[in-house]
Amino acid sequence: MLLAGGVHLVVWGTVDSQVDGPVDITLGIPSDTLKRFGLDVPADHVLPISIGGTSDAYRVDWTRFNFRINSLERKTLFLSLCATEPLH
């Protein structure tokens, strides 16, 4: 799925269309979109956001997403510092 402004997203999983049916999907942010926000990731990387629960009361696992995005930000910062500061 390509959204306005070139934001690329992928989605996979299952959703039961019955009232209060189970939801188990993943919204993924691929590397081309992550790189647009300055994150250094491999070309085949997808940052997953887990969504579960039911169709009437779904939940997004923001805790795991925040951990992953913070890890990527720290890695990007570390690599940029290593590239600019010589190690002695």
Secondary structure, 3 states (H helix, E strand, C coil): CEEHHHEECEEEEEECCCCCCEEEEEEEEEHHHHHHCCCCCCCCCEEEEEEEEECCCEEECHHHHHHHHHHHHHHHHHHHHHHHCCCC
